[in-house]
Amino acid sequence: MMASYWETARTGFLAFVGVGLSVLVPLILLHYFRFRRVEPRRAFVLYGLLAYGLVALALIFLPFPSDPDNLCTGDQMLSTVPFQWVTDMSNNMAAYGRSGIGAMVQSQAFLQQLFNVALFVPLGIVLRKAYGKGPLAVIAIAMGISLAVEVVQYTGNLGFYPCPYRIADVDDLISNTFGGFFGWMLAPAAFVVPRVPSSEEAEAPQGTVTVPRRLLGLISELVLVIVIAKLLLHSNPLWAVCVLAAFRVVLPAAANGLTVGGILFNYRVRAENGTRANPFALLARELLGFTGFLAYATVVSPLVDIGWWDLAVVALYVGGAFVVPIFRRDQRGWHEHVARTRDVFTDRAIGYPDRHDDVHAHS
């Protein structure tokens, strides 16, 4: 019995991997459209619910019948007697001459109900811990979902099969509902489940220059550098790095934080406190940022020729400059924190984007 459950759960998890990868980009776009960043706690809970839902659906409905034409055998596929499983368990134990708690917990009827309870425990935990639902709301939601499942089973998956292939059982409804309530009681101990923040807490402050905007600005500067290097510098990588440094350090130092990408996409570099960024901060920002990365990739890496070290540098830069910032409210990379700089829109060059900026408050 347990072996079949594990195999079905494995099928559900593999379905989650496929579905999870397919919705990854839409999820990021949805989060950016709504919150101007990817809120990690919301994403974690959403993916957790997706995994749980697909595994639960697999356990409930799989395996599908291999011969649908032979489903309609006239057997009773609806059980409306509450706690019928207790009678079935007692009859089974009497038939085999067994008694005691050990025999009870090993009986198939008891294990089936225990499984039905356990199936809805995660739902109760998430509803309370992540969404702050009370016991009555959790009971109602668990009962509603369980009732919907039983209806689908009794109708042969909403008419897809000529007859039901699993019994619609009121005991399943009771066990599932209790499982949801039991999960609600266990929720305070579920430390790995975060509280889902409100929309106001989740969104980046108004006026935050997001990672995609800065990335587009960086790409535009890189394209210009490549064109200049091709036409004027004979594709010399060292000179290309120098041109990029001029665009990313010298120009903003002289033009009050403006860069080529900033001019195109309406942002400039400022100090962390909103004042003009000094040249040393701009230099530190770029040595630890894209200019330093490009210098390593074009000048240092061919000399060092250590493949694993190159991968480490790429992972450190991409993760610190683009991946981690998309989860942060202030959208700043580690190089910006070290240099104590940030990007602001050109029409808001002074002051913080919002009083909820990460510089002042923790998300």
ROMAR-529255 format. One line per field, with one value per residue (C-alpha): residue number from 1; residue in one letter; chain; x, z, y. Coordinates in pm, 1 decimal, padded with zeros to 6 digits. Layout:
N
roba = [NUM/...];
dolum = [A/...];
nunu = [A/...];
c1 = [X/...];
c3 = [Z/...];
c2 = [Y/...];
***
This chain:
363
roba = [1/2/3/4/5/6/7/8/9/10/11/12/13/14/15/16/17/18/19/20/21/22/23/24/25/26/27/28/29/30/31/32/33/34/35/36/37/38/39/40/41/42/43/44/45/46/47/48/49/50/51/52/53/54/55/56/57/58/59/60/61/62/63/64/65/66/67/68/69/70/71/72/73/74/75/76/77/78/79/80/81/82/83/84/85/86/87/88/89/90/91/92/93/94/95/96/97/98/99/100/101/102/103/104/105/106/107/108/109/110/111/112/113/114/115/116/117/118/119/120/121/122/123/124/125/126/127/128/129/130/131/132/133/134/135/136/137/138/139/140/141/142/143/144/145/146/147/148/149/150/151/152/153/154/155/156/157/158/159/160/161/162/163/164/165/166/167/168/169/170/171/172/173/174/175/176/177/178/179/180/181/182/183/184/185/186/187/188/189/190/191/192/193/194/195/196/197/198/199/200/201/202/203/204/205/206/207/208/209/210/211/212/213/214/215/216/217/218/219/220/221/222/223/224/225/226/227/228/229/230/231/232/233/234/235/236/237/238/239/240/241/242/243/244/245/246/247/248/249/250/251/252/253/254/255/256/257/258/259/260/261/262/263/264/265/266/267/268/269/270/271/272/273/274/275/276/277/278/279/280/281/282/283/284/285/286/287/288/289/290/291/292/293/294/295/296/297/298/299/300/301/302/303/304/305/306/307/308/309/310/311/312/313/314/315/316/317/318/319/320/321/322/323/324/325/326/327/328/329/330/331/332/333/334/335/336/337/338/339/340/341/342/343/344/345/346/347/348/349/350/351/352/353/354/355/356/357/358/359/360/361/362/363];
dolum = [M/M/A/S/Y/W/E/T/A/R/T/G/F/L/A/F/V/G/V/G/L/S/V/L/V/P/L/I/L/L/H/Y/F/R/F/R/R/V/E/P/R/R/A/F/V/L/Y/G/L/L/A/Y/G/L/V/A/L/A/L/I/F/L/P/F/P/S/D/P/D/N/L/C/T/G/D/Q/M/L/S/T/V/P/F/Q/W/V/T/D/M/S/N/N/M/A/A/Y/G/R/S/G/I/G/A/M/V/Q/S/Q/A/F/L/Q/Q/L/F/N/V/A/L/F/V/P/L/G/I/V/L/R/K/A/Y/G/K/G/P/L/A/V/I/A/I/A/M/G/I/S/L/A/V/E/V/V/Q/Y/T/G/N/L/G/F/Y/P/C/P/Y/R/I/A/D/V/D/D/L/I/S/N/T/F/G/G/F/F/G/W/M/L/A/P/A/A/F/V/V/P/R/V/P/S/S/E/E/A/E/A/P/Q/G/T/V/T/V/P/R/R/L/L/G/L/I/S/E/L/V/L/V/I/V/I/A/K/L/L/L/H/S/N/P/L/W/A/V/C/V/L/A/A/F/R/V/V/L/P/A/A/A/N/G/L/T/V/G/G/I/L/F/N/Y/R/V/R/A/E/N/G/T/R/A/N/P/F/A/L/L/A/R/E/L/L/G/F/T/G/F/L/A/Y/A/T/V/V/S/P/L/V/D/I/G/W/W/D/L/A/V/V/A/L/Y/V/G/G/A/F/V/V/P/I/F/R/R/D/Q/R/G/W/H/E/H/V/A/R/T/R/D/V/F/T/D/R/A/I/G/Y/P/D/R/H/D/D/V/H/A/H/S];
nunu = [A/A/A/A/A/A/A/A/A/A/A/A/A/A/A/A/A/A/A/A/A/A/A/A/A/A/A/A/A/A/A/A/A/A/A/A/A/A/A/A/A/A/A/A/A/A/A/A/A/A/A/A/A/A/A/A/A/A/A/A/A/A/A/A/A/A/A/A/A/A/A/A/A/A/A/A/A/A/A/A/A/A/A/A/A/A/A/A/A/A/A/A/A/A/A/A/A/A/A/A/A/A/A/A/A/A/A/A/A/A/A/A/A/A/A/A/A/A/A/A/A/A/A/A/A/A/A/A/A/A/A/A/A/A/A/A/A/A/A/A/A/A/A/A/A/A/A/A/A/A/A/A/A/A/A/A/A/A/A/A/A/A/A/A/A/A/A/A/A/A/A/A/A/A/A/A/A/A/A/A/A/A/A/A/A/A/A/A/A/A/A/A/A/A/A/A/A/A/A/A/A/A/A/A/A/A/A/A/A/A/A/A/A/A/A/A/A/A/A/A/A/A/A/A/A/A/A/A/A/A/A/A/A/A/A/A/A/A/A/A/A/A/A/A/A/A/A/A/A/A/A/A/A/A/A/A/A/A/A/A/A/A/A/A/A/A/A/A/A/A/A/A/A/A/A/A/A/A/A/A/A/A/A/A/A/A/A/A/A/A/A/A/A/A/A/A/A/A/A/A/A/A/A/A/A/A/A/A/A/A/A/A/A/A/A/A/A/A/A/A/A/A/A/A/A/A/A/A/A/A/A/A/A/A/A/A/A/A/A/A/A/A/A/A/A/A/A/A/A/A/A/A/A/A/A/A/A/A/A/A/A/A/A];
c1 = [00000.0/00268.4/00480.6/00197.5/00152.8/00521.3/00519.6/00212.5/00367.1/00681.1/00468.9/00308.9/00647.2/00782.5/00475.2/00556.8/00911.3/00779.6/00498.2/00721.8/00979.9/00711.4/00558.7/00889.5/00922.4/00550.2/00574.4/00872.7/00696.7/00377.7/00566.1/00753.5/00435.7/00257.6/00534.0/00827.9/01032.1/01005.0/00880.7/01065.4/00813.8/00521.8/00716.6/00819.8/00463.9/00325.2/00572.3/00512.4/00137.8/00196.0/00410.1/00165.2/-00136.4/00010.8/00130.8/-00209.4/-00396.0/-00174.0/-00239.6/-00614.4/-00675.9/-00389.7/-00361.0/-00623.2/-00814.1/-00647.9/-00979.5/-01253.8/-01508.6/-01519.2/-01573.5/-01952.4/-01977.6/-02274.6/-02068.9/-02174.0/-01935.1/-02090.9/-02054.2/-02271.4/-02236.5/-02009.1/-01724.1/-01794.1/-01420.4/-01437.5/-01687.4/-01482.2/-01168.7/-01340.8/-01485.8/-01148.9/-00972.1/-01240.2/-01219.2/-00845.1/-00863.9/-00659.1/-00705.0/-00523.3/-00381.2/-00102.7/-00347.8/-00566.1/-00290.4/-00178.8/-00522.5/-00580.2/-00892.8/-00704.5/-00405.6/-00637.3/-00797.9/-00459.9/-00345.0/-00656.7/-00583.2/-00214.5/-00303.2/-00472.4/-00237.2/-00007.2/-00310.1/-00407.1/-00048.8/-00014.8/-00356.8/-00279.0/00093.6/00118.0/-00225.1/-00336.1/-00663.7/-00861.1/-00984.9/-01334.6/-01196.9/-00950.8/-01224.4/-01450.9/-01177.2/-01060.8/-01419.9/-01493.5/-01186.0/-01253.0/-01618.4/-01514.5/-01277.1/-01547.4/-01791.0/-01531.4/-01463.3/-01832.7/-01902.7/-01620.1/-01393.0/-01678.8/-01800.1/-01466.5/-01521.2/-01858.2/-01858.4/-01653.0/-01336.7/-01294.1/-01550.0/-01685.5/-01679.9/-01813.9/-01535.1/-01283.0/-01460.9/-01445.7/-01080.9/-00968.1/-01149.2/-00995.4/-00655.2/-00689.3/-00786.5/-00503.0/-00262.5/-00399.7/-00311.5/00039.9/00108.4/00295.9/00563.4/00608.7/00905.7/00987.4/00654.8/00680.7/00405.3/00295.1/00340.9/00070.4/00083.9/00215.2/00495.3/00576.1/00610.8/00925.2/00899.3/00767.9/01055.9/01277.7/01490.0/01433.1/01685.8/01539.2/01566.0/01928.4/02004.4/01868.7/02082.8/02388.5/02319.2/02289.1/02626.3/02784.6/02653.7/02803.4/03136.6/03141.9/03071.7/03348.7/03591.6/03516.2/03538.8/03813.9/04008.6/04069.3/03864.1/04129.2/03967.8/04181.9/04079.0/03716.0/03735.3/03880.6/03593.4/03341.1/03514.8/03488.1/03115.7/03055.2/03295.6/03427.8/03101.7/02880.1/03148.5/03141.5/02768.9/02616.8/02558.5/02436.6/02549.0/02467.5/02219.2/02083.3/02020.5/01832.5/01628.6/01586.0/01802.8/02130.1/02373.3/02358.5/02515.6/02321.5/02192.3/02066.2/02353.1/02597.2/02813.1/03183.3/03429.8/03578.6/03236.7/03170.8/03509.4/03446.0/03100.8/03241.6/03546.8/03308.6/03043.5/03022.0/03339.2/03546.3/03371.7/03438.0/03801.9/03837.7/03663.8/03861.7/04202.8/04258.0/04072.0/04278.0/04594.9/04470.1/04293.3/04120.8/03778.0/03623.1/03743.1/03579.5/03250.8/03280.4/03339.1/03044.1/02815.3/02927.3/02874.9/02544.9/02403.5/02511.0/02434.2/02112.2/01964.1/01965.2/01856.0/01533.0/01420.3/01514.8/01288.1/01566.0/01683.6/02049.3/02335.3/02612.7/02856.5/02618.8/02591.5/02969.8/03011.0/02711.3/02545.2/02203.9/02020.2/01738.7/01519.9/01658.4/01356.0/01407.5/01778.9/01756.8/01613.2/01491.7/01231.6/01007.8/01014.7/01001.0/01334.2/01552.8/01813.8/01573.6/01354.9/01389.3/01150.6];
c3 = [00000.0/00103.1/-00199.6/-00432.1/-00241.5/-00273.0/-00644.9/-00696.2/-00486.4/-00699.9/-01010.9/-00858.3/-00763.5/-01114.5/-01245.3/-01007.0/-01144.2/-01498.8/-01414.6/-01178.4/-01447.5/-01700.3/-01469.2/-01339.8/-01594.6/-01582.1/-01202.1/-01211.2/-01463.0/-01255.9/-00940.5/-01118.3/-01272.0/-00936.7/-00682.1/-00894.4/-00750.2/-00670.0/-00312.3/-00182.4/00083.9/-00157.5/-00419.8/-00164.3/-00041.1/-00395.3/-00512.3/-00195.5/-00257.0/-00620.0/-00517.3/-00245.5/-00475.5/-00756.7/-00522.7/-00347.3/-00678.6/-00789.1/-00466.0/-00492.3/-00859.4/-00975.8/-01111.8/-01377.6/-01483.2/-01764.8/-01899.0/-01867.4/-02048.0/-01755.3/-01480.6/-01464.9/-01267.7/-01052.9/-00733.1/-00478.5/-00525.8/-00265.9/00110.0/00319.0/00660.1/00889.3/01050.1/00842.4/00845.6/01215.9/01141.4/00844.5/01059.5/01336.3/01092.3/00925.7/01257.3/01369.9/01042.1/01087.8/01462.4/01547.0/01826.4/02010.9/01918.7/01710.7/01485.0/01464.0/01346.7/01086.7/00935.9/00589.9/00697.3/00975.0/00753.4/00482.8/00725.5/00869.4/00516.6/00454.8/00769.2/00680.3/00326.0/00448.3/00735.4/00511.5/00391.3/00746.6/00829.8/00529.3/00571.1/00929.4/00916.5/00574.9/00540.6/00901.7/00868.2/01178.4/01271.0/01126.5/00795.9/00776.1/00851.5/00587.1/00322.9/00395.2/00388.6/00065.6/-00111.8/00015.2/-00089.6/-00437.2/-00464.4/-00359.3/-00612.5/-00888.5/-00790.1/-00774.7/-01117.1/-01281.2/-01297.2/-01406.9/-01667.8/-01825.9/-01729.7/-01767.2/-01399.2/-01091.5/-01031.5/-00668.7/-00389.5/-00280.5/00096.6/00371.4/00593.6/00355.6/00393.1/00773.4/00778.5/00532.5/00727.4/01053.9/00883.3/00787.6/01144.9/01286.6/01055.8/01190.1/01542.2/01435.2/01242.0/01518.8/01511.9/01132.5/01136.2/00768.0/00654.5/00633.1/00674.9/00339.0/00355.5/00256.4/-00082.7/00076.5/00250.7/-00058.4/-00318.6/-00381.2/-00274.4/-00528.8/-00727.2/-00700.4/-01011.3/-01082.0/-01194.2/-01548.7/-01608.2/-01492.0/-01694.6/-02009.8/-01935.7/-01891.6/-02217.0/-02407.1/-02271.3/-02354.7/-02713.1/-02749.8/-02611.5/-02857.8/-03149.6/-03043.4/-02988.2/-03332.1/-03522.9/-03339.9/-03109.9/-03330.2/-03087.2/-02817.7/-02495.6/-02265.8/-02441.0/-02441.6/-02061.1/-02043.9/-02250.9/-02028.6/-01719.7/-01872.8/-01928.0/-01583.3/-01362.8/-01530.0/-01694.3/-01381.4/-01170.9/-01405.9/-01491.5/-01145.7/-01163.0/-01521.4/-01738.1/-02098.8/-01986.0/-01722.6/-01983.8/-02201.1/-01917.2/-01689.4/-01384.3/-01229.2/-00960.5/-00621.5/-00282.2/-00038.4/00145.9/-00177.4/-00225.1/-00515.2/-00534.2/-00503.3/-00760.1/-00514.8/-00446.8/-00820.8/-00871.8/-00594.4/-00734.2/-01077.6/-00959.8/-00777.1/-01048.8/-01421.8/-01519.8/-01284.2/-01407.3/-01771.3/-01691.1/-01531.0/-01819.5/-02098.7/-01939.9/-01629.4/-01713.8/-02027.5/-01818.5/-01522.5/-01726.1/-01430.6/-01538.2/-01195.6/-01075.4/-01377.5/-01289.2/-00930.4/-01045.6/-01286.6/-01018.3/-00764.0/-01000.3/-01157.9/-00824.3/-00635.4/-00906.4/-01060.2/-00890.2/-00523.7/-00593.6/-00764.1/-00425.2/-00235.0/-00186.0/-00271.5/-00576.8/-00494.3/-00558.9/-00314.1/-00500.8/-00449.5/-00079.0/-00043.3/-00238.1/-00054.3/-00377.4/-00533.5/-00853.9/-00851.1/-01123.5/-01268.8/-01158.4/-00801.8/-00763.8/-00404.2/-00113.6/-00071.1/-00297.1/-00002.5/00371.5/00350.8/00166.6/00291.0/00397.8/00671.2/00733.8/00707.1/00475.8];
c2 = [00000.0/00247.7/00159.1/00258.8/00585.8/00670.3/00596.6/00815.6/01094.8/01070.3/01116.6/01424.6/01570.2/01516.6/01697.2/01983.8/02005.6/02037.5/02277.9/02475.9/02536.7/02632.2/02895.4/03032.5/03313.4/03407.3/03414.7/03651.0/03874.5/03872.9/03965.9/04243.0/04377.1/04384.2/04450.3/04577.2/04289.6/03918.7/03887.1/03576.8/03475.0/03495.6/03300.4/03035.5/02982.6/02982.3/02717.9/02518.3/02520.2/02423.0/02125.2/02022.2/02056.3/01848.5/01573.3/01569.8/01552.1/01264.2/01076.1/01137.2/01056.9/00833.3/00574.6/00625.6/00313.2/00121.3/-00016.1/00249.1/00031.3/-00214.2/00044.6/00013.7/-00311.4/-00207.9/-00177.1/00084.4/00379.1/00611.0/00571.2/00804.4/00633.3/00832.5/00636.7/00327.7/00271.9/00180.7/-00095.9/-00217.0/-00223.9/-00417.2/-00670.6/-00717.3/-00771.6/-01020.3/-01211.5/-01265.9/-01321.6/-01014.4/-00763.8/-00488.0/-00150.9/-00303.8/-00482.1/-00171.4/00063.7/-00192.7/-00238.3/-00094.0/00093.8/00276.5/00354.6/00489.5/00734.2/00830.2/00906.5/01119.6/01320.5/01365.4/01472.7/01792.3/01878.7/02092.4/02287.5/02379.4/02478.2/02708.2/02866.8/02966.2/03037.3/03201.5/03362.0/03406.9/03214.3/03122.5/02771.9/02814.0/02943.3/02653.6/02400.1/02554.6/02563.5/02207.5/02079.3/02265.1/02127.5/01774.5/01794.8/01909.3/01612.5/01367.0/01513.9/01482.9/01121.7/01029.6/01180.4/00984.8/01287.8/01513.0/01267.2/01188.4/00822.0/00646.7/00547.7/00642.9/00441.9/00551.9/00551.0/00888.3/00847.3/01072.9/00937.7/01090.9/01424.1/01398.2/01289.4/01556.6/01827.4/01711.7/01702.0/02066.9/02159.5/01949.9/02133.0/02461.6/02345.0/02241.1/02562.4/02750.8/02479.0/02501.3/02738.2/02687.1/02834.9/03216.1/03468.8/03605.3/03983.1/04225.7/04394.5/04713.9/04525.9/04322.2/04594.0/04793.5/05157.8/05404.3/05550.0/05241.8/05186.4/04818.5/04558.4/04521.8/04897.5/04903.9/04592.9/04759.1/05062.7/04841.5/04656.0/04984.3/05097.7/04763.3/04781.0/05129.0/05007.6/04716.8/04950.8/05189.7/04902.7/04759.8/05087.1/05273.2/05041.5/04734.6/04524.3/04559.0/04425.6/04639.3/04959.2/04842.1/04810.6/05161.1/05300.9/05125.2/05266.6/05612.7/05560.1/05411.6/05612.2/05927.6/06033.8/06000.2/06168.7/06467.9/06464.8/06434.9/06058.7/06032.6/05743.2/05662.1/05398.5/05635.3/05903.5/05654.8/05505.3/05805.4/05727.4/05836.6/05716.2/05882.8/05828.9/05614.9/05922.3/06082.0/06327.4/06337.0/06022.9/06095.3/05953.6/05703.6/05552.9/05529.8/05364.5/05111.8/05040.5/04961.1/04766.6/04535.4/04561.6/04514.4/04701.3/04488.9/04175.4/04265.6/04343.5/04003.1/03825.0/03992.1/04052.3/03841.5/03520.3/03435.3/03469.7/03267.9/02995.7/02826.8/02706.9/02652.6/02992.2/03157.2/02987.5/03110.4/03468.9/03456.5/03310.2/03570.6/03860.8/03750.3/03639.2/03950.7/04206.4/04071.7/03763.2/03866.2/04227.0/04118.8/03984.9/04299.5/04598.2/04844.4/04638.6/04708.4/04467.3/04384.9/04612.2/04903.1/04831.1/04817.7/05143.3/05296.7/05409.1/05360.6/05447.6/05701.6/05846.2/06166.0/06366.6/06245.3/06285.8/06400.1/06206.4/05851.1/05692.7/05619.2/05607.4/05226.6/05205.8/04919.2/05171.8/05281.8/04980.5/04606.9/04431.2];
***
